[in-house]
Amino acid sequence: MENPVICSVCKGACCKASAGHIFPNELEEAVSKSSLTKLIGSDIYSFDWWGDTPFDNRKEATRLYYLRYKHKGNLNLLDNSKDSPCILLTENGCSLSYDKRPDVCKALIPNESFHCTHQTDEFSKTNCAIAWMPYQKIITELLSENNELNKIFE
């Protein structure tokens, strides 16, 4: 819920902490290797991961990759950095119009203490990662082709 008065005063405190993640159903094109290749070619998207812990009644740990906007200053396609500003944050706020922002960003509720909150966990990183589960093979292929998977183990 955008509150221009509070948001203009805090100058994007939530956006300085992390970039918004994107659910597959928010993309303009259906998820495919081709559509993701186009997106990552624009240099504003990266893949992050959630996991390394068991979920969904599984015994083994599973790392799930998901799409999000890049953090400023990080050019890697695969990026698990924290506490970094979103690449879309400008001096005047988000460079995207409100209706073009990811659902997680639109669900932020600003308050006078400048600690944005969410009313629900519906748009959590965990739920986003789970929504990307059917596309893990495509994502790992793209990361491998871009030599990104080796970087996390160096």
DRENBANU-858147 format. One record per atom (N, C-alpha, C, O): x, y, z. Coordinates in steps of 0.2 Angstrom, whole numbers, padded with zeros to 4 digits, always signed. Layout:
// DRENBANU-858147
XYZ...
***
This chain:
// DRENBANU-858147
+0004-0006+0000+0000+0000+0000+0004+0006+0000+0008+0008+0005+0005+0010-0006+0009+0015-0006+0006+0021-0002+0001+0023-0002+0011+0024+0002+0009+0030+0005+0015+0035+0003+0020+0036+0007+0013+0039-0002+0018+0044-0004+0021+0049+0001+0027+0051+0001+0017+0051+0006+0020+0055+0011+0025+0052+0015+0031+0055+0016+0024+0046+0018+0028+0042+0022+0034+0040+0018+0040+0041+0020+0033+0037+0012+0038+0035+0008+0043+0040+0006+0049+0039+0005+0041+0046+0004+0045+0052+0002+0050+0054+0008+0055+0057+0007+0047+0054+0014+0051+0055+0020+0056+0050+0022+0062+0052+0023+0055+0044+0021+0060+0039+0023+0064+0037+0017+0070+0034+0018+0063+0040+0011+0067+0039+0005+0069+0032+0004+0074+0030+0002+0064+0027+0005+0065+0020+0002+0068+0016+0007+0073+0012+0005+0067+0017+0014+0071+0013+0019+0070+0005+0017+0075+0001+0018+0064+0003+0015+0063-0004+0014+0067-0006+0008+0070-0012+0007+0067-0002+0003+0071-0003-0004+0078-0003-0003+0082-0005-0007+0081+0001+0002+0088+0001+0004+0090-0006+0007+0096-0007+0007+0086-0010+0010+0087-0016+0013+0087-0022+0008+0091-0027+0010+0083-0022+0003+0083-0027-0001+0079-0026-0007+0075-0021-0007+0081-0029-0013+0077-0029-0019+0071-0033-0019+0071-0038-0015+0066-0031-0022+0059-0035-0023+0060-0042-0027+0063-0042-0032+0057-0047-0024+0057-0053-0028+0051-0054-0032+0046-0050-0031+0051-0058-0037+0046-0058-0042+0043-0065-0043+0047-0070-0044+0037-0066-0042+0033-0072-0043+0033-0074-0050+0032-0069-0054+0033-0080-0052+0032-0081-0059+0026-0079-0063+0026-0077-0069+0020-0078-0059+0014-0076-0062+0014-0068-0063+0009-0065-0066+0019-0065-0061+0020-0058-0062+0023-0056-0068+0023-0050-0070+0026-0060-0071+0030-0059-0078+0025-0058-0083+0020-0061-0084+0027-0054-0088+0022-0052-0094+0022-0058-0098+0017-0060-0101+0028-0062-0099+0028-0068-0103+0028-0074-0099+0030-0074-0093+0025-0080-0101+0026-0086-0098+0033-0088-0097+0037-0086-0101+0034-0091-0091+0041-0093-0090+0044-0098-0094+0041-0104-0095+0049-0097-0098+0053-0102-0102+0060-0100-0102+0062-0094-0099+0064-0104-0105+0071-0102-0105+0072-0096-0109+0076-0091-0108+0068-0095-0115+0069-0089-0119+0067-0083-0115+0070-0078-0116+0061-0083-0112+0059-0077-0108+0063-0075-0102+0064-0069-0101+0066-0080-0099+0071-0078-0094+0077-0076-0096+0080-0071-0093+0079-0078-0102+0086-0076-0105+0085-0069-0107+0089-0065-0106+0079-0067-0110+0077-0060-0111+0078-0055-0105+0081-0050-0105+0075-0058-0100+0075-0054-0093+0082-0053-0091+0083-0047-0089+0085-0058-0090+0092-0057-0087+0097-0053-0092+0102-0051-0089+0095-0053-0098+0099-0049-0103+0098-0041-0102+0102-0037-0104+0093-0040-0098+0092-0032-0097+0096-0030-0091+0096-0024-0090+0100-0034-0087+0104-0032-0082+0101-0029-0076+0105-0026-0072+0095-0030-0075+0092-0027-0069+0089-0033-0064+0087-0032-0059+0089-0039-0067+0087-0045-0063+0093-0050-0061+0098-0050-0065+0092-0053-0056+0096-0058-0054+0092-0064-0051+0086-0063-0049+0096-0069-0050+0093-0075-0046+0096-0075-0039+0102-0075-0038+0091-0076-0035+0093-0077-0028+0091-0084-0026+0088-0088-0030+0092-0086-0020+0090-0093-0018+0087-0093-0011+0089-0089-0006+0083-0097-0009+0080-0098-0003+0081-0106-0001+0079-0110-0006+0083-0107+0005+0083-0114+0006+0089-0116+0010+0091-0113+0014+0092-0122+0007+0097-0125+0011+0094-0128+0017+0098-0130+0022+0088-0128+0018+0084-0132+0024+0079-0136+0021+0076-0134+0016+0077-0141+0024+0071-0145+0022+0065-0141+0022+0064-0137+0027+0060-0143+0018+0054-0140+0018+0049-0145+0014+0051-0150+0011+0043-0144+0015+0038-0148+0012+0039-0155+0013+0038-0159+0009+0040-0157+0020+0040-0163+0022+0046-0167+0019+0046-0174+0019+0051-0164+0016+0057-0167+0013+0062-0168+0019+0063-0164+0023+0066-0173+0018+0072-0174+0023+0078-0170+0021+0082-0168+0025+0079-0170+0014+0085-0167+0012+0084-0159+0011+0079-0157+0010+0090-0156+0012+0089-0148+0011+0089-0147+0003+0092-0151-0001+0085-0142+0001+0084-0140-0005+0085-0133-0006+0082-0129-0003+0089-0131-0011+0090-0124-0013+0085-0122-0019+0086-0125-0024+0081-0117-0018+0077-0115-0023+0078-0108-0026+0079-0104-0022+0079-0108-0032+0081-0101-0035+0075-0098-0037+0070-0101-0039+0075-0091-0036+0069-0087-0038+0072-0080-0041+0078-0078-0040+0068-0077-0045+0070-0071-0048+0068-0065-0044+0063-0064-0040+0073-0060-0044+0072-0054-0041+0076-0048-0044+0080-0050-0049+0075-0042-0042+0078-0037-0045+0085-0037-0042+0086-0039-0036+0090-0034-0046+0097-0034-0043+0098-0029-0038+0094-0024-0037+0103-0030-0034+0105-0025-0029+0110-0021-0032+0114-0023-0036+0110-0014-0030+0115-0009-0033+0122-0012-0032+0124-0014-0026+0126-0011-0037+0133-0013-0036+0135-0020-0037+0141-0022-0037+0130-0024-0038+0131-0031-0039+0129-0033-0046+0123-0033-0048+0134-0035-0050+0133-0037-0057+0132-0044-0058+0130-0046-0063+0132-0049-0053+0132-0056-0053+0124-0058-0055+0120-0054-0053+0124-0063-0059+0117-0065-0061+0114-0069-0055+0108-0069-0054+0119-0072-0051+0117-0076-0045+0119-0072-0039+0125-0071-0038+0115-0070-0035+0116-0065-0029+0112-0067-0023+0106-0066-0024+0115-0068-0018+0112-0070-0012+0113-0064-0006+0113-0066+0000+0116-0059-0009+0117-0053-0004+0111-0051+0000+0106-0051-0003+0113-0048+0005+0107-0045+0010+0109-0038+0011+0115-0035+0010+0104-0034+0014+0106-0027+0016+0109-0023+0011+0113-0019+0012+0106-0023+0004+0109-0019-0001+0103-0016-0005+0097-0019-0005+0104-0010-0007+0098-0006-0010+0096-0010-0017+0100-0012-0021+0090-0009-0018+0087-0011-0025+0090-0007-0030+0090-0001-0030+0091-0010-0036+0094-0007-0042+0089-0002-0044+0090+0003-0048+0082-0002-0043+0077+0002-0045+0076+0008-0041+0072+0013-0043+0079+0008-0035+0079+0014-0030+0082+0020-0033+0088+0020-0034+0079+0026-0034+0082+0032-0036+0081+0037-0030+0078+0035-0025+0084+0043-0031+0083+0048-0026+0075+0050-0025+0073+0052-0020+0071+0049-0030+0064+0050-0030+0060+0044-0028+0054+0044-0029+0063+0039-0026+0059+0033-0025+0060+0027-0030+0065+0027-0034+0055+0023-0031+0056+0017-0036+0055+0020-0043+0051+0024-0044+0059+0017-0047+0059+0020-0054+0053+0016-0058+0051+0018-0064+0050+0011-0055+0044+0008-0058+0038+0012-0055+0038+0014-0050+0033+0013-0060+0027+0015-0057+0024+0010-0052+0025+0004-0053+0019+0012-0048+0017+0008-0043+0014+0001-0046+0015-0004-0043+0010+0002-0051+0006-0004-0054+0011-0009-0057+0009-0015-0059+0018-0007-0059+0023-0011-0062+0027-0015-0057+0031-0019-0059+0027-0013-0050+0031-0015-0045+0029-0023-0044+0023-0024-0044+0033-0027-0041+0032-0033-0039+0027-0033-0033+0026-0028-0029+0023-0038-0033+0018-0039-0028+0020-0038-0021+0017-0035-0016+0026-0041-0019+0029-0040-0013+0031-0033-0011+0030-0031-0005+0032-0029-0016+0034-0021-0015+0027-0018-0014+0027-0013-0009+0022-0020-0018+0016-0016-0017+0012-0018-0010+0008-0014-0008+0014-0024-0007+0011-0026-0001+0014-0023+0005+0012-0024+0011+0020-0019+0004+0023-0016+0010+0019-0011+0013+0015-0007+0009+0018-0010+0019+0014-0005+0023+0019-0001+0027+0022-0003+0032+0020+0005+0024+0025+0010+0027+0022+0013+0034+0016+0013+0034+0026+0014+0039+0024+0017+0045+0028+0023+0047+0034+0024+0044+0026+0027+0052+0030+0033+0054+0037+0031+0056+0042+0035+0056+0038+0025+0058+0045+0023+0061+0049+0021+0055+0055+0019+0057+0047+0021+0049+0051+0019+0043+0053+0011+0043+0058+0010+0040+0049+0007+0046+0050+0000+0046+0044-0003+0043+0039-0004+0046+0045-0004+0036+0039-0007+0032+0037-0014+0035+0042-0018+0037+0031-0016+0034+0029-0022+0036+0024-0025+0031+0022-0021+0026+0023-0031+0031+0018-0035+0027+0012-0037+0031+0013-0039+0037+0006-0036+0029+0000-0039+0032+0000-0046+0032-0004-0049+0036+0003-0050+0027+0003-0057+0027+0009-0060+0024+0014-0056+0022+0010-0066+0025+0016-0069+0022+0015-0072+0015+0019-0075+0012+0010-0070+0012+0008-0072+0005+0014-0071+0000+0015-0075-0004+0017-0065+0001+0022-0064-0003+0029-0065-0001+0034-0061-0003+0030-0069+0004+0037-0071+0007+0042-0074+0002+0040-0076-0003+0048-0073+0004+0053-0076+0000+0052-0084-0001+0053-0087-0006+0050-0087+0005+0049-0094+0004+0043-0096-0001+0044-0100-0005+0038-0092+0000+0032-0093-0005+0035-0092-0012+0032-0095-0017+0039-0087-0013+0041-0085-0020+0045-0091-0022+0045-0093-0028+0050-0093-0018+0054-0099-0020+0051-0105-0022+0052-0108-0027+0045-0106-0018+0041-0112-0019+0038-0111-0026+0037-0116-0030+0035-0105-0027+0032-0104-0034+0036-0105-0040+0034-0107-0045+0043-0104-0039+0048-0105-0044+0050-0112-0045+0054-0114-0049+0048-0117-0040+0050-0124-0040+0049-0127-0047+0054-0131-0049+0044-0126-0051+0043-0130-0057+0048-0127-0062+0049-0131-0068+0052-0122-0061+0056-0119-0066+0064-0120-0064+0068-0117-0067+0065-0124-0059+0072-0125-0057+0077-0127-0062+0082-0125-0062+0075-0132-0066+0079-0134-0071+0081-0129-0076+0087-0128-0078+0076-0125-0078+0078-0119-0083+0083-0114-0080+0087-0112-0083+0081-0113-0073+0086-0108-0070+0093-0111-0069+0098-0107-0070+0093-0117-0067+0100-0120-0066+0104-0120-0073+0110-0119-0073+0100-0122-0078+0103-0122-0085+0106-0115-0087+0112-0114-0089+0102-0109-0085+0104-0103-0087+0110-0101-0082+0115-0098-0085+0110-0103-0076+0116-0101-0071+0122-0105-0074+0127-0102-0073+0121-0111-0076+0127-0115-0078+0130-0112-0084+0136-0111-0085+0126-0110-0089+0128-0107-0095+0132-0100-0094+0136-0098-0098+0130-0097-0089+0133-0090-0087+0138-0091-0082+0141-0086-0079+0140-0097-0081+0146-0099-0076+0145-0096-0069+0149-0094-0065+0138-0096-0067+0137-0093-0060+0137-0098-0055+0138-0096-0049+0135-0104-0056+0135-0109-0051+0141-0110-0048+0142-0112-0042+0147-0110-0051+0153-0111-0049+0155-0105-0044+0159-0106-0039+0153-0099-0045+0155-0094-0041+0153-0094-0033+0156-0092-0029+0147-0098-0032+0145-0098-0025+0149-0103-0021+0149-0103-0015+0153-0107-0024+0157-0112-0021+0164-0110-0021+0169-0113-0018+0166-0104-0024+0173-0102-0024+0175-0098-0017+0181-0096-0016
***
